[in-house]
Amino acid sequence: MVMTQRRQTRKARLSAHDWADAALAAIGEGGGLAAVAVEPLAARLGATKGSFYWHFDNREALIEAALARWVEADTEEIIATLETEPDPEKRLRRLLTEVTEPAGTDPLEVSLLASTDHPQVAAALRQVTERRIGYLSGLFTELGLAEDEARRRGLLAYSFYLGHTQLGHAVPSALPSREDFPAYLEAAMDALLPRA
């Protein structure tokens, strides 16, 4: 009985994912890459530095793991969810709605975009950008466009997202209100979709 109680009162062991998620949260809260420091993250997690070194050799390894988590959660998981919809136009509309809705911009993405001078961040952003534009281009191909035109529209759709994200961070008042958002989204869709 006493042994069982001791096991229950022990903290659950932190995983490498826990550390990576904490690093991403710190980056997104405005600290940028400078916020990825072992001692503050350990305090945030209620852990010791030893826990960090159990999972990672150094700070750069943690940054690499955090960026991999970001790529998975903010690109691959979103794409996988969208793929349940068979209609490419509905997928595009759903995607643009989710990534631009008035709930606010992703501060993590903005922080990472501001850190392109860091080689690991630059590589992750390149990977994500290529994957996202490729996915969008594929949607336009499914809508019947030739590969060149599909690529141009995929790039245009991604530029719309990035511009929206940057405005939401720098000048949120420039973006449409919740009431005006549907018309804003329709204007974007009209600009992006092929005309019959």
N, C-alpha and C positions, 0 to 999 in steps of 0.2 A: 504494500500500500504506500509506504513512504517513498519507495523507488519510483512508483508511478507518478506521485505528486511532484517529485523532483524533475522528472522528464517533462511533465506538463508545464512547469514553471520556467523551464529553460526557454530562452528565446529560440525561435526558429533560425536556422542558419541562413545567412544571406547568400544569395547566389550571385554569379557574375551578372545575371540579368538585373538584379536589384541594384547593383552598383552602376550599371550602364543606364538604367532608368533614372537613378538619382543624378547622374552626370547630365543627362538630357534635360531634366527638370531645372537644374542649376543654370545650364546654358540658356534655356528658354526664359528664365526669370530675369533676364537682363544682364547676367554676369558674363555672358559670352564664354569663350574657352578659358578665360582666366578663372572662372568659377569652378573649373574641373581641377580641384586641389584635394588631395587625400584627406587631410585633417578636417576641413569643413564638411566634406561629404560623409566622413565617418561619424561626425557629430550629428549630422542630419539623419543618418540611418541608425543612430544609437549603437554604433559598432566601434571596433578598434581598428587601428591602422593594420594590425595583423590580419584582420579579415580581408582587407583590401589586398595585401600581399599574398594571401592564400589563392586569390583568383587572378591577379595581374602582376606582371613583373615591374611595370612602371606606369606612369601617367599616360604615356602615348598608347599603351596597350588598352587602357580604359577608354581613351578617346576613340580608338579603333572599334572597340566593342559597342560603344554608345552610338557611333555613326552607323554601324551595321544594324543596330536595333531601329534607328531612325529610318533607314532605307526600307527595312521590312515593314514597320508599322505604318509609315506615311506614304508608302508607294505600293509595295507588293500586296499588303492586306487590303488596301482600298481597291486595287485592281481586281483581286480575287472576289471581293464582294460584288463589284459591278458586273462581273462576268455571269452572275446568276440571271441577269436580264438579257434575253435574246435579241432585243431590238437595239441596234447601235445608236439610233437617235435618242432613245430613252436613256441609254447608258451615258451618252454625252451630256444630256440635260441633267441627269442625276449627279454626275460628277461635278459639273460646273456649279450646281446648286450647293452641293456639300462643301466645296472648297472656297466658295465666295459668299456664303450666306452671312447675313448681318450679325451673326453671333460673335464676330471678331476674327482677326487674323491670327495666324499661328506664330507666336513670338519666337518659337524655336526656329522655324524656317527663316524668319527675318534675321535672327542672330547668326545662323549659319551662313546666310547670304552675305553678311557683313564680315565673315571670317575666311574669305576665299584665299587669303594669303597663306593660310595654314595648309600644308600639302595634303594632309589626311582629309580635311574638310573639302578642299578643291576636288580631290578624287571622288569623294562621296557625292558631291554636288554634280559632278560630271556624269557619274553613273545614274543618279536619279533623273537628271535632266534628259539624258538619252533614253532612258526607259519610259519616262512620262511622254515625251514627244513621240516616241515610237508607238506607244499605246494609242495616243490620240490620232496619230497618222493612220493606224490600223482601223480605228473607228470610221474615219473618213473614207478609207478604202472600202470598208463594208457598205458604206453609203453610196458606193458606185463611182467614186472619183479615181482618176488615174493616179499612179504612185507619186508622181511629181507634185500634182495638185494636192493630194492627200497630205503629203509632207508639209507643204506650205501652210495648209489650214491647221495641221497639228501644231506647227510652230506658232501660228497666230493664236490658237486657243491657249497654248502654254504662256505666251506673252501676255494674254489677257489675265490669266491667273496671277502671274508674277507682278504685273502692274497693280492689280487689285490688292495683292498682299502688301506691296510696298506702300501704297496709298493708305491702306488700313493701319499701317504702323506709323507712317509719318504724318498724315493728315486725314484722320478717320472721318472728319466732318465732310470731306469731299465725296465720300461714298454715299450711295442711296440709303434712305431710311428703310426700315422694315416694310413700310407700306409701299415704297417705290421700288423695292427689290424685284418683284415679279416682272415689272416692265423693263427694268435694267437687264435682267436675265434674258428676256425675250429679244431685246435689241442685240445682245451678244449672240444668241442663237441665230437670229436672222443674218447677222454678219458672217457667221461661220458656216452655216449650212449651204449646200449647193442649191442654186435656184433652178427650178424646172424649166 
